[in-house]
Amino acid sequence: MDQTNKKRLKIGVVMDPIDSINPKKDTSLALMLEAQARGHQVAYLEMKDLFILDGEAKGKLTWVKLFDSQSKWYEVQSQEEASLGDLDVILMRKDPPFDIEFIMSTYILELAEAQGVLVVNKAQSLRDVNEKVFTAWVPQCCPSSILTRSKERLKEFLKKHQKIVVKPTGKMGGQSIFVIAEGDINTNVILEEITRKETEYVQAQAYIPEIETKGDKRIILINGEPIPYGITRIPSKGDHRGNLAVGAKAEGFKLTDRDLWICRQLGPILKEKGLIFVGIDVIGDYLTEINVTSPTGIKEIDHFFSTNCAAEFYSCIEEIVSNSKTKLS
């Protein structure tokens, strides 16, 4: 889209408290800064600011000025309670846990969609696409896996694969992820705890040894198309988790043929579901997670390759909004 003729958009960003972010690496802030640089207005919201009144999705909008600074990264310009339908775009960037409160917020955002707002990512798809479980829709890309509450099924899966990774389905950043090897004397207690005595589903995958030497790759897809570069997160010594939040080290890489093949398998599904901004995790040759709630990593990719992932994102968003307005006119 021609930047000189583009419409100035009103963009709302639903996120965790803006005071609590790390401005050096926060993806939400990077997206907000790029929106401002392109002449768009940016409002900040927390989940507590969203509500429905007499069938209308509304919110407390805090309009902000953003700064690329480690000491002061935002300044409040004004606040108002308004219809979410007054916005052009809402970015849903609230971190998990994926719980009933998160689900409630998606109902409000779905109503905002009905009022004409582009919600990224699509509210219904945020509910439908669990970040751990949705890998089952592309099994050809994934390691052997199982979703179950049953301790016995998990133990059978462990016996078959000798070493497995067990994950809760609603957390992020490496929280409560366990690696279990056959014969581990803590197996029973780990499985009892993570399934809450077989009352909650967990995802288990065959262990991929490449995590130890090659790390966990983060790949960003925008409207189903991958950024050609990503970051590899190498676990810190004595840890198995490739998450920057728990001390993993980031390195840049160019996507391999296998990475691109995985993206081709997954991309059309994401696009069909309105999942415009997605981060996938790949270990070795295998897709392990599909992150749709608040994907991160663009600051690190930009650092290694002098790219501007946020600019690519907004070029896509501006085109979608322009096309939708054209159809309505």
C-alpha positions as CSV (number, residue, x, y, z in Angstrom):
1,M,0.0,0.0,0.0
2,D,1.2,3.5,-0.9
3,Q,2.2,5.0,2.5
4,T,1.4,8.5,1.4
5,N,-2.3,7.6,0.7
6,K,-3.0,5.0,3.4
7,K,-5.7,5.5,5.9
8,R,-4.8,6.5,9.4
9,L,-6.0,3.5,11.5
10,K,-7.2,3.4,15.1
11,I,-5.5,0.4,16.6
12,G,-6.2,-1.1,20.1
13,V,-3.7,-3.5,21.7
14,V,-5.0,-5.8,24.4
15,M,-2.0,-6.9,26.4
16,D,-0.5,-7.5,29.9
17,P,0.2,-4.3,32.0
18,I,2.4,-2.1,29.9
19,D,4.4,-1.1,32.9
20,S,5.5,-4.7,33.4
21,I,7.0,-5.4,29.9
22,N,10.7,-5.6,29.0
23,P,10.9,-2.9,26.4
24,K,14.2,-4.3,25.0
25,K,12.6,-7.4,23.6
26,D,8.8,-7.0,23.9
27,T,7.0,-7.8,20.6
28,S,3.8,-5.9,21.5
29,L,5.8,-2.7,22.0
30,A,7.6,-3.3,18.7
31,L,4.2,-3.6,17.0
32,M,2.9,-0.5,18.7
33,L,6.0,1.5,17.8
34,E,5.7,0.5,14.1
35,A,2.0,1.4,14.1
36,Q,2.9,4.9,15.5
37,A,5.7,5.3,12.9
38,R,3.2,4.6,10.1
39,G,0.9,7.4,11.4
40,H,-1.7,5.2,13.1
41,Q,-3.2,6.0,16.5
42,V,-2.5,3.4,19.2
43,A,-4.6,2.6,22.3
44,Y,-3.6,0.3,25.1
45,L,-6.1,-2.0,26.9
46,E,-5.9,-4.7,29.5
47,M,-8.5,-7.5,29.8
48,K,-10.1,-5.7,32.7
49,D,-10.8,-2.8,30.3
50,L,-13.0,-4.9,28.0
51,F,-16.8,-5.2,28.6
52,I,-20.2,-5.6,27.0
53,L,-23.0,-3.1,27.6
54,D,-26.4,-3.8,26.2
55,G,-25.0,-6.0,23.4
56,E,-22.2,-3.7,22.4
57,A,-18.5,-4.5,22.8
58,K,-16.8,-1.6,24.6
59,G,-13.5,-0.8,26.3
60,K,-11.6,1.7,28.3
61,L,-9.1,3.0,25.7
62,T,-5.8,4.5,26.9
63,W,-4.3,6.4,24.0
64,V,-0.6,6.4,24.2
65,K,2.6,7.9,22.7
66,L,5.3,5.3,22.4
67,F,9.1,5.6,22.7
68,D,11.9,3.3,21.7
69,S,13.5,3.6,25.1
70,Q,14.5,1.3,28.0
71,S,13.6,3.9,30.6
72,K,10.3,5.4,29.3
73,W,8.5,3.5,26.6
74,Y,5.0,5.1,26.8
75,E,3.2,8.2,27.8
76,V,-0.6,8.4,28.3
77,Q,-2.2,11.0,26.1
78,S,-5.9,10.5,27.0
79,Q,-8.4,7.9,28.2
80,E,-12.0,7.2,27.2
81,E,-14.7,4.6,27.3
82,A,-15.8,3.9,23.8
83,S,-17.3,1.3,21.5
84,L,-14.7,-1.2,20.3
85,G,-16.4,-0.7,16.9
86,D,-14.8,2.7,16.7
87,L,-11.4,1.0,16.3
88,D,-10.2,-0.3,12.9
89,V,-7.9,-3.1,14.3
90,I,-7.5,-4.8,17.7
91,L,-4.4,-6.8,18.4
92,M,-5.0,-9.5,21.0
93,R,-1.7,-9.8,22.7
94,K,-2.6,-11.1,26.2
95,D,-0.2,-13.7,27.4
96,P,-1.5,-17.1,28.6
97,P,-2.6,-18.7,30.9
98,F,-5.4,-19.7,28.5
99,D,-8.2,-19.9,31.1
100,I,-11.9,-19.0,31.4
101,E,-11.0,-15.3,31.7
102,F,-9.1,-15.4,28.4
103,I,-12.1,-17.2,26.8
104,M,-14.5,-14.5,28.1
105,S,-12.3,-11.8,26.5
106,T,-12.5,-13.6,23.1
107,Y,-16.3,-13.4,23.3
108,I,-16.1,-9.6,23.7
109,L,-13.6,-9.4,20.8
110,E,-15.8,-11.6,18.6
111,L,-18.6,-9.1,19.2
112,A,-16.2,-6.3,18.2
113,E,-15.6,-8.2,15.0
114,A,-19.3,-8.2,14.3
115,Q,-19.1,-4.4,14.7
116,G,-16.6,-4.2,11.9
117,V,-13.2,-4.4,13.6
118,L,-10.3,-6.6,12.4
119,V,-9.2,-8.6,15.4
120,V,-5.7,-10.2,15.2
121,N,-5.8,-13.0,15.8
122,K,-9.4,-13.9,15.1
123,A,-11.3,-14.4,18.3
124,Q,-13.0,-17.7,17.5
125,S,-9.6,-19.1,16.3
126,L,-7.9,-18.1,19.5
127,R,-10.4,-20.4,21.3
128,D,-10.2,-23.2,18.7
129,V,-6.4,-23.4,18.2
130,N,-4.8,-24.6,21.4
131,E,-1.1,-23.9,21.0
132,K,0.0,-27.3,22.1
133,V,-2.8,-29.5,20.7
134,F,-3.4,-28.0,17.3
135,T,-0.2,-29.6,16.0
136,A,-2.4,-32.7,15.7
137,W,-4.0,-31.1,12.6
138,V,-0.7,-31.4,10.8
139,P,0.7,-34.7,12.1
140,Q,3.0,-35.1,9.1
141,C,5.0,-32.2,10.5
142,C,5.2,-33.4,14.1
143,P,7.0,-35.9,16.4
144,S,4.9,-38.7,17.8
145,S,2.5,-37.2,20.4
146,I,-0.4,-38.0,22.6
147,L,-3.1,-35.9,24.3
148,T,-4.6,-37.6,27.3
149,R,-5.5,-37.4,31.0
150,S,-4.5,-41.1,31.6
151,K,-1.3,-41.7,33.6
152,E,-1.2,-45.3,32.2
153,R,-1.4,-44.1,28.6
154,L,1.4,-41.7,29.3
155,K,3.5,-44.4,30.8
156,E,2.9,-46.6,27.7
157,F,3.9,-43.7,25.5
158,L,7.1,-43.3,27.6
159,K,7.8,-47.0,27.3
160,K,7.5,-46.9,23.6
161,H,9.7,-43.8,23.1
162,Q,12.1,-44.1,26.1
163,K,12.2,-40.3,26.6
164,I,9.3,-37.9,26.3
165,V,8.4,-34.2,26.9
166,V,5.1,-33.6,28.9
167,K,3.4,-30.2,28.7
168,P,0.3,-28.6,30.2
169,T,-2.0,-27.2,27.5
170,G,-2.6,-23.7,28.7
171,K,0.7,-22.2,29.8
172,M,3.6,-20.5,28.1
173,G,7.3,-19.7,28.4
174,G,8.4,-23.2,29.4
175,Q,6.2,-23.3,32.5
176,S,5.6,-26.8,34.0
177,I,7.3,-28.7,31.1
178,F,8.9,-32.0,32.1
179,V,11.3,-34.3,30.3
180,I,10.9,-37.9,31.5
181,A,13.1,-40.8,30.7
182,E,12.1,-44.5,31.0
183,G,13.0,-45.7,34.5
184,D,12.9,-42.2,36.1
185,I,11.8,-42.9,39.7
186,N,9.8,-39.6,39.7
187,T,7.6,-40.6,36.7
188,N,4.5,-41.4,38.7
189,V,4.5,-38.2,40.8
190,I,5.3,-36.0,37.8
191,L,2.3,-37.5,35.9
192,E,0.0,-37.3,38.9
193,E,0.9,-33.6,39.4
194,I,0.8,-32.5,35.8
195,T,-2.5,-34.2,35.1
196,R,-3.8,-33.2,38.6
197,K,-4.5,-36.8,39.3
198,E,-5.9,-37.5,35.8
199,T,-8.4,-34.6,35.8
200,E,-6.6,-32.4,33.2
201,Y,-5.4,-33.2,29.7
202,V,-1.7,-32.9,29.0
203,Q,0.3,-33.1,25.7
204,A,3.3,-35.5,25.5
205,Q,5.7,-35.7,22.6
206,A,8.6,-38.0,21.8
207,Y,11.8,-36.3,22.9
208,I,13.8,-34.7,20.1
209,P,17.5,-34.8,21.0
210,E,18.4,-31.9,18.6
211,I,17.1,-29.6,21.4
212,E,20.4,-30.2,23.2
213,T,22.7,-29.0,20.4
214,K,20.6,-27.1,17.9
215,G,17.9,-25.6,20.1
216,D,14.3,-24.7,19.6
217,K,13.6,-22.6,16.5
218,R,11.0,-19.8,16.4
219,I,9.5,-19.0,13.0
220,I,7.1,-16.2,12.4
221,L,4.3,-16.5,9.8
222,I,2.3,-13.4,8.7
223,N,-1.0,-14.4,7.1
224,G,0.3,-17.8,6.4
225,E,3.6,-16.7,4.9
226,P,6.9,-17.2,6.8
227,I,9.5,-14.5,7.5
228,P,12.6,-16.1,5.8
229,Y,14.7,-15.8,9.0
230,G,14.1,-17.0,12.5
231,I,15.8,-17.4,15.9
232,T,17.1,-20.5,17.5
233,R,16.8,-20.6,21.3
234,I,19.6,-22.7,22.8
235,P,18.8,-24.0,26.3
236,S,21.0,-22.8,29.1
237,K,23.3,-25.3,30.8
238,G,21.4,-27.8,33.0
239,D,18.0,-26.9,31.4
240,H,16.0,-28.6,28.6
241,R,13.8,-25.7,27.8
242,G,14.4,-23.6,24.7
243,N,12.6,-20.5,26.0
244,L,14.1,-17.0,26.3
245,A,12.0,-16.4,29.3
246,V,13.9,-19.1,31.3
247,G,17.4,-18.2,30.1
248,A,17.9,-19.7,26.7
249,K,20.3,-18.0,24.3
250,A,19.1,-16.7,21.0
251,E,20.9,-17.1,17.6
252,G,19.7,-16.2,14.2
253,F,19.2,-18.6,11.3
254,K,17.8,-18.7,7.7
255,L,14.9,-21.1,7.3
256,T,15.8,-24.5,5.9
257,D,14.0,-26.4,3.2
258,R,12.3,-28.5,5.9
259,D,11.2,-25.4,7.8
260,L,9.7,-24.0,4.6
261,W,7.9,-27.3,3.9
262,I,6.4,-27.2,7.4
263,C,5.2,-23.6,6.8
264,R,3.6,-24.7,3.5
265,Q,1.7,-27.4,5.2
266,L,0.5,-25.1,7.9
267,G,0.2,-21.7,6.2
268,P,-3.1,-22.3,4.4
269,I,-4.8,-23.6,7.5
270,L,-3.7,-20.5,9.5
271,K,-4.8,-18.1,6.8
272,E,-8.2,-19.8,6.5
273,K,-8.7,-19.4,10.3
274,G,-7.8,-15.7,10.4
275,L,-4.5,-16.4,12.3
276,I,-2.5,-13.5,10.8
277,F,0.4,-13.4,13.3
278,V,1.7,-16.8,14.4
279,G,4.9,-18.1,15.9
280,I,5.7,-21.8,15.4
281,D,8.3,-23.8,17.3
282,V,10.5,-26.3,15.4
283,I,13.0,-28.7,17.0
284,G,15.2,-30.6,14.5
285,D,12.8,-31.5,11.7
286,Y,9.6,-31.4,13.7
287,L,6.9,-28.8,14.5
288,T,6.2,-28.8,18.3
289,E,4.0,-25.8,19.0
290,I,1.8,-23.3,17.1
291,N,1.7,-20.0,19.1
292,V,-1.3,-17.8,18.3
293,T,-2.0,-15.9,21.5
294,S,1.0,-13.6,21.9
295,P,3.8,-14.8,19.6
296,T,7.2,-13.2,20.3
297,G,10.6,-13.1,18.7
298,I,10.5,-10.3,16.1
299,K,12.9,-8.0,18.0
300,E,15.5,-10.8,18.1
301,I,15.0,-11.6,14.3
302,D,15.4,-7.9,13.5
303,H,18.5,-7.7,15.6
304,F,20.3,-10.5,13.8
305,F,19.2,-9.7,10.2
306,S,18.3,-6.0,10.2
307,T,14.8,-6.8,9.1
308,N,11.6,-5.1,10.1
309,C,9.1,-7.8,10.9
310,A,6.6,-5.3,12.3
311,A,6.6,-3.4,9.0
312,E,5.8,-6.6,7.1
313,F,3.0,-7.2,9.6
314,Y,1.4,-3.8,9.1
315,S,1.7,-3.9,5.3
316,C,-0.5,-7.0,5.5
317,I,-2.9,-5.4,8.0
318,E,-3.3,-2.3,6.0
319,E,-4.0,-4.2,2.9
320,I,-6.7,-6.4,4.7
321,V,-8.4,-3.3,6.1
322,S,-8.3,-1.5,2.8
323,N,-9.8,-4.4,1.0
324,S,-12.5,-4.8,3.6
325,K,-13.4,-1.1,3.4
326,T,-13.5,-1.3,-0.4
327,K,-15.9,-4.2,-0.3
328,L,-18.2,-2.3,2.1
329,S,-18.2,0.9,0.0
